[in-house]
Each structure stands twice: as C-alpha cells, then as structure tokens.
C-alpha cells in the first residue's frame, strides 16, 4: 500500500497512518463482512458526498450490519478530517463498516457489533488520458448469489481477478458481463457508449453497481439535451460504438481508447460529460 498522508477516524478519535483494526477472532477477518464507499475531495470540492455517505449505510444493511452512524454524521466527520490536508493533492474518502462479533462454534452466522472507520488519504486525481478494455471471461454474480447491491468487500476479489486477467493480456481493464451475457460494467467503473448521437448505458438489473457518478452523468447529459437510453447492451453494441467512456468516483469520467483490437478516440459526449461534471462539482462549493 502506498502510504501517503492518511487520517483514520476510529472509535471516537483520529489516527495517522494505518492503525490495526481487526484481529483473528473478528467476524470481518473470518467471513469478509466489510462494506465501504469511495468519494473524492479535490480543489476543495466533494461532489455527491451526501450520496456516498448514505450508500455506505445501505451497503451495511444489505449485509446484515447495523450502521452506527447517521449519513450526516459521516459527512460532518469527513469535513473535520479534511482540515488535516492542505488541498495540494486530492483526497480519497473511504467510510467503512465491518462486523466484529458474530458466528458461533465455527458456524458462519449473522454479523454482530458493527464497527465503523472513516479513512481519508491523499490520492491524486488521474488525468483522463484513456484506457483499454477487453471482454472478461469472469462474470458479475446475480443478486441471488451475492449481495450485489452493496458495495461490499466480498464482491471485489471477482473484479480483481477480471482485472488481473485483462492485464495479463495487455489491457488496462476488463469489460465484465452479467450472467445473461449482457455488458454490466468494468472492473472498477460503470460504462457508457455512444452510437449515432444517442448515449446508451446498461440498465441496472441488480448485477452491477448503479454508480453515483453514473446517475449524476445521466442526469447532467439529459439536462444538456442528450438522449440517454438505459437498456440491455451486448459486446457487439460496444464493439461498434462511436464512443465509449466510463464513470466512477475515483477518476470521474474517462474515455476508452481501445476495445479489443479496435482503437477509439475520446469523443464529444465524453468531453461534455466531463465538463458538465466539473461544472456541477464547482457549483456545489
Ligand atoms: N462499479 C464498480 C465495480 C465500482 O467499484 C465503482 C466504484 N465505486 C463503480 C462501478 C462506480 O460507482 P460510483 O460512481 O458510485 O463510484
């Protein structure tokens, strides 16, 4: 782990660095009962911070954890902790819950005694040069097989193996399909495509995260007069797209510059989406 400046709020106080949190008897260590969220602070801005704080509480409930913090309290703590950063580098905002107690006699049972941590760390905003995508052999689980509506740590080893596999074949990221074979998302973000002036993005079907940045970009593009269609999309749709871009809290809007063997250019919808997002972020200052 890069150990850039890090501040963590745990059990009522702020700590520097990476304080130890879970032991070998912790439910989270044993059974992966962790949820998290990710938001960003850059240029003094933290767009949609309220939505990210609300989502981490919903993610906790989806795993049977009982959130111990009001979303507004997480927001307030975030602004308190951000005072320790000078703003020269962007900050990643990561609230987390995990289960400490739970399970008995070796039986994986319901999580108990939910704990909370808010971790803030310096992490520069990545310049949106573009990235390459390849179709992953790994798939997104269905809501019946995993708690897909939660941003839960236990979902991410599957994303990681998709990314590792894609990188081994010389690509930056994976285009991950759902169990029906429709495009779901990338290993790290939501995905959009443009064809003949119409914007398309997979319709949320429970198999991928309906990202906060995704929802924001749809609203902003529609506000600017673009036709944005949420529907089932195939690999063939993406392979013949005029433009592809991804959305996520970490890097906001980033163009896809290659899909399999085909090169693509960052296009006008990508540029407008990114510009509209930054204008939205500045307006909320
Ligand atoms: N999909 C996955 C798998 C992600 O990890 C993320 C990042 N949280 C997203 C989509 C984008 O979601 P958001 O815009 O809410 O950050």
Boltz pocket constraint, residues with backbone or C-beta under 6 A from the ligand:
constraints:
  - pocket:
      binder: B
      contacts: [[A, 38], [A, 159], [A, 185], [A, 186], [A, 187], [A, 188], [A, 189], [A, 190], [A, 209], [A, 210], [A, 211], [A, 212], [A, 213], [A, 214], [A, 247], [A, 248], [A, 249], [A, 250]]
      max_distance: 6.0
